[in-house]
Amino acid sequence: MSLKSLIIKSSPYLVHTGIHNLTGLFYRGIGHILNFHRIIPKQARQRIHQNSMYELTPDYFSDIVDYFVKKKYIFPKLTELQDLLRTGSKQKFVIFTFDDGYRDNLEFAYPILKKFNIPMTIYCVVNFIERKSLLWWNILEDVILKHKTLKLKLNNIDNTFNCNNFSEKADTFRRIHNFLNDEQSPDFEENIGNICKFINKNPYEYTSELILSKEDLIEVFNEELIEIGSHSVSHKNLSKLSEIDARYEITESKTYLEQLCNKPINHFAYPYGSRRHAGSREFEYANQAGYQTAVTTRQANIFNEHSKHLFALPRIEITSHWERFGAKKTLDYLIGLNPMIYNKFQKFVTK
Ligand SMILES: [Zn+2]
């Protein structure tokens, strides 16, 4: 069993023990950068868990915000982080970040944050804004939910997938998702094309419906509380790209967003962001591209020492898996014990 699945399996017990309070002193750092994807009401949710785990309800999100407000955290902009780490802060801080540029960030998360004057950073992907990339995981889910059997060619091999009941559908989703996870594979485009044959609308409509448009972003740039960051051109696993291609993803997305909105883009989020997806090489490229900060998805808190590692900032990801525990228990655990287990007792996490 992998460490990650062990953590997920044991979390219901650990969350209830209160043991996480003991780790607070050592692992909680001076602040946290939280990582979200979508905030949407339950009825609008996708139904296969692997897809919907990145979707939180506005109520739960609101409870998360309340948790930090009640604990008297401060809410700096990401742009203020560098100074804050250098000069130090008596109060703990938390920064809210959102990946991929979903429309619901503005519709459901922003009003909740605005009530408390809390800033947010939204990391956008150029090809999503340009409607040139597909949200294939949403298309795949729709196809599976609508079919009982799926005859699908993947990597030029004919497959038959059973989708008779929910557990078969979830299993099929997982299996096909694993197949498609390598977007750099030579068969990727054809595989996606085969899935799109099952839908009767333009597959790019999914991107248009769910992701912020150019016009939205131009408006967003005038909002005092919202910072836009880059999340690359095409959301590829940067570590698998050549130097030229990886640098292009990091630099070109900055230029594109700056030209779109006529403002500097200072922050970058590595696509996927785990150790398999971004490391020292990518951190250096982000630094050289002229960003102020770049965030990963290593699950850890921020310490003063991160002032020297601004291109390898860890975050705390909150998925719907935790919703059933309520915000307080979730956060006590996710910013205390979880980073300790996840990073095998390493406190200060960069690489
Ligand atoms: Zn992403």
Boltz pocket constraint, residues with backbone or C-beta under 6 A from the ligand:
constraints:
  - pocket:
      binder: B
      contacts: [[A, 99], [A, 100], [A, 231], [A, 235], [A, 270], [A, 271], [A, 272]]
      max_distance: 6.0
